[in-house]
Amino acid sequence: MKVLIGITPQGTISFVSKAWGGRTSDKFLTENCGILKKLLPGDLILADRGFTIQESVVFQQAQLVIPAFTKGRDQLDSVDVEKTRGTANVRIHVERVIGLLCRKFTILSGILPIDFLTCKTDGPENESVPMSDRIIAVCAAFINLCPGIVPLD
């Protein structure tokens, strides 16, 4: 399964999408999980190269920053190297939060029963949310209770 996670500049998880099939593209997931509706004009989104969502982000009057890539060139020019280094220094916090999530909660790295992905309609209201989505939400909430991963200067 695949989940989109958003974090604040302080390293707090601020958005967790519902779980999607593992073959879902990053673009499709981003455009259909609801995160774009939460953007405010002027927001800055940092993402990997695979997130080809420039038009969707601009439509929300926000800005997308992705690392530069060579596009057929042998190497990046010095300006692109500096921009990419600065972006990577911030994006590393996202990787650290995701790594912490997977290290602390091995259930997220293992194989879940297939019925965790479906909704049961013959029970209480909370069963209208798949068990996988509830597990991810609880794990993210626990991560937010842990000491922060971003050093405070």
Backbone hydrogen bonds in HBPLUS format (Angstrom, degrees):
<---DONOR---> <-ACCEPTOR-->    atom                        ^
c    i                          cat <-CA-CA->   ^        H-A-AA   ^      H-
h    n   atom  resd res      DA  || num        DHA   H-A  angle D-A-AA Bond
n    s   type  num  typ     dist DA aas  dist angle  dist       angle   num
A0002-LYS N   A0020-TRP O   2.77 MM  18  5.11 152.1  1.85 138.9 145.8     1
A0020-TRP N   A0002-LYS O   2.86 MM  18  5.11 158.4  1.90 147.2 154.6     2
A0017-SER N   A0004-LEU O   2.94 MM  13  5.23 157.8  1.99 152.0 158.2     3
A0006-GLY N   A0015-PHE O   2.88 MM   9  4.74 162.3  1.91 134.3 137.9     4
A0014-SER N   A0006-GLY O   2.82 MM   8  5.55 157.7  1.87 137.5 144.8     5
A0015-PHE N   A0006-GLY O   3.29 MM   9  4.74 145.3  2.42 133.3 126.2     6
A0008-THR N   A0012-THR O   2.86 MM   4  5.34 153.8  1.93 148.0 155.8     7
A0011-GLY N   A0008-THR O   2.92 MM   3  5.26 164.1  1.95 114.9 120.1     8
A0024-THR N   A0021-GLY O   3.02 MM   3  5.60 167.3  2.03 123.5 126.7     9
A0029-LEU N   A0025-SER O   2.94 MM   4  6.14 171.6  1.95 157.0 159.6    10
A0030-THR N   A0026-ASP O   2.92 MM   4  6.02 166.2  1.94 148.8 152.9    11
A0031-GLU N   A0027-LYS O   2.95 MM   4  6.11 161.9  1.98 153.4 158.4    12
A0032-ASN N   A0028-PHE O   3.03 MM   4  6.05 124.5  2.35 143.0 156.3    13
A0032-ASN N   A0029-LEU O   3.23 MM   3  5.27 144.4  2.37  98.5 108.6    14
A0033-CYS N   A0029-LEU O   2.99 MM   4  5.74 115.6  2.42 151.4 160.8    15
A0038-LYS N   A0035-ILE O   2.99 MM   3  5.31 148.4  2.10 107.0 116.8    16
A0039-LEU N   A0036-LEU O   3.24 MM   3  5.39 160.2  2.28 103.9 109.8    17
A0043-ASP N   A0040-LEU O   2.99 MM   3  5.60 162.1  2.03 146.0 145.6    18
A0042-GLY N   A0061-GLN O   2.74 MM  19  6.16 163.8  1.76 150.8 151.7    19
A0063-GLN N   A0043-ASP O   2.84 MM  20  6.24 158.5  1.89 159.2 166.6    20
A0045-ILE N   A0063-GLN O   2.76 MM  18  6.07 165.9  1.78 166.7 171.8    21
A0065-VAL N   A0045-ILE O   2.76 MM  20  6.05 158.4  1.81 171.1 176.6    22
A0047-ALA N   A0065-VAL O   3.07 MM  18  6.39 157.9  2.12 158.8 161.3    23
A0051-PHE N   A0048-ASP O   3.21 MM   3  5.78 165.8  2.23 116.4 120.7    24
A0052-THR N   A0050-GLY O   3.09 MM   2  5.84 121.6  2.45 109.1  93.1    25
A0057-VAL N   A0053-ILE O   3.02 MM   4  6.23 159.5  2.06 162.8 168.9    26
A0058-VAL N   A0054-GLN O   2.94 MM   4  6.13 166.6  1.96 157.7 161.6    27
A0059-PHE N   A0055-GLU O   2.93 MM   4  6.05 149.9  2.03 144.3 152.5    28
A0060-GLN N   A0057-VAL O   3.01 MM   3  5.26 138.1  2.19 102.3 114.0    29
A0062-ALA N   A0057-VAL O   3.14 MM   5  5.46 164.1  2.17 143.6 142.9    30
A0061-GLN N   A0058-VAL O   2.79 MM   3  4.79 158.2  1.84 111.9 115.5    31
A0073-ARG N   A0070-THR O   2.89 MM   3  4.93 164.4  1.92 115.2 119.0    32
A0081-VAL N   A0077-ASP O   2.99 MM   4  6.26 152.7  2.06 153.4 162.2    33
A0082-GLU N   A0078-SER O   3.08 MM   4  6.29 160.3  2.12 147.7 151.2    34
A0083-LYS N   A0079-VAL O   3.01 MM   4  6.28 163.5  2.04 152.0 156.7    35
A0084-THR N   A0080-ASP O   2.89 MM   4  5.93 164.0  1.91 147.6 152.5    36
A0085-ARG N   A0081-VAL O   2.91 MM   4  6.05 153.2  1.99 144.9 152.6    37
A0086-GLY N   A0082-GLU O   3.03 MM   4  6.25 162.1  2.07 149.1 153.1    38
A0087-THR N   A0083-LYS O   2.96 MM   4  6.21 160.3  2.00 150.5 156.2    39
A0088-ALA N   A0084-THR O   2.82 MM   4  5.92 161.9  1.85 150.1 155.5    40
A0089-ASN N   A0085-ARG O   2.99 MM   4  6.17 149.3  2.08 145.6 153.3    41
A0090-VAL N   A0087-THR O   3.13 MM   3  5.37 133.2  2.36 101.6 113.6    42
A0091-ARG N   A0087-THR O   2.82 MM   4  6.03 168.2  1.83 158.2 162.3    43
A0092-ILE N   A0088-ALA O   3.02 MM   4  5.92 138.4  2.20 143.1 149.8    44
A0093-HIS N   A0090-VAL O   3.12 MM   3  5.93 156.8  2.17 120.7 125.6    45
A0094-VAL N   A0091-ARG O   2.95 MM   3  5.36 130.2  2.20 108.9 121.2    46
A0095-GLU N   A0091-ARG O   3.36 MM   4  6.84 158.3  2.41 151.5 156.3    47
A0096-ARG N   A0092-ILE O   2.91 MM   4  6.18 148.7  2.01 144.7 154.0    48
A0097-VAL N   A0093-HIS O   2.96 MM   4  6.20 154.4  2.03 146.9 152.7    49
A0098-ILE N   A0094-VAL O   2.99 MM   4  6.26 167.8  2.00 157.1 160.2    50
A0099-GLY N   A0095-GLU O   2.86 MM   4  5.97 157.8  1.90 144.5 151.6    51
A0100-LEU N   A0096-ARG O   2.86 MM   4  5.99 155.5  1.92 144.2 150.9    52
A0101-LEU N   A0097-VAL O   2.92 MM   4  6.15 157.6  1.97 149.2 155.2    53
A0102-CYS N   A0098-ILE O   3.05 MM   4  6.35 159.0  2.10 150.4 154.9    54
A0103-ARG N   A0099-GLY O   2.86 MM   4  6.04 153.2  1.93 149.9 158.1    55
A0104-LYS N   A0100-LEU O   2.91 MM   4  5.92 168.8  1.92 153.6 156.5    56
A0105-PHE N   A0101-LEU O   3.14 MM   4  5.99 149.4  2.24 138.0 146.2    57
A0108-LEU N   A0105-PHE O   2.99 MM   3  5.91 160.6  2.03 125.7 129.9    58
A0109-SER N   A0106-THR O   2.94 MM   3  5.16 150.6  2.02 107.0 116.2    59
A0110-GLY N   A0106-THR O   3.15 MM   4  6.37 127.9  2.44 147.9 161.9    60
A0116-PHE N   A0113-PRO O   2.95 MM   3  5.62 164.1  1.98 121.0 126.3    61
A0117-LEU N   A0114-ILE O   3.09 MM   3  5.74 166.3  2.11 118.6 122.9    62
A0118-THR N   A0115-ASP O   3.46 MM   3  5.37 163.7  2.49  98.8 103.4    63
A0132-SER N   A0116-PHE O   2.90 MM  16  5.25 163.4  1.93 146.9 141.3    64
A0120-LYS N   A0127-GLU O   3.25 MM   7  5.60 139.4  2.43 157.1 157.7    65
A0127-GLU N   A0124-PRO O   3.02 MM   3  5.73 160.4  2.05 121.4 127.8    66
A0128-SER N   A0125-GLU O   2.91 MM   3  5.77 158.9  1.96 131.0 132.4    67
A0129-VAL N   A0126-ASN O   3.48 MM   3  6.00 165.3  2.50 109.8 112.2    68
A0133-ASP N   A0130-PRO O   3.08 MM   3  5.45 121.3  2.44 106.1 119.2    69
A0134-ARG N   A0130-PRO O   3.17 MM   4  6.57 154.2  2.24 150.0 157.8    70
A0135-ILE N   A0131-MET O   2.88 MM   4  6.11 157.0  1.94 154.9 160.9    71
A0136-ILE N   A0132-SER O   3.09 MM   4  6.30 166.0  2.11 149.8 152.9    72
A0137-ALA N   A0133-ASP O   3.04 MM   4  6.16 159.7  2.08 143.7 149.4    73
A0138-VAL N   A0134-ARG O   3.04 MM   4  6.21 161.3  2.08 149.1 153.4    74
A0139-CYS N   A0135-ILE O   2.96 MM   4  6.17 165.6  1.98 154.3 158.6    75
A0140-ALA N   A0136-ILE O   2.94 MM   4  6.09 160.9  1.97 150.8 155.9    76
A0141-ALA N   A0137-ALA O   3.00 MM   4  6.20 153.9  2.07 143.5 150.8    77
A0142-PHE N   A0138-VAL O   2.96 MM   4  6.27 155.3  2.03 151.3 157.6    78
A0143-ILE N   A0139-CYS O   2.99 MM   4  6.29 152.0  2.07 147.2 155.0    79
A0144-ASN N   A0140-ALA O   3.06 MM   4  6.38 151.1  2.14 146.1 153.5    80
A0145-LEU N   A0142-PHE O   3.02 MM   3  5.09 141.0  2.17  98.5 110.2    81
A0146-CYS N   A0143-ILE O   3.04 MM   3  5.20 151.4  2.13 104.5 113.5    82
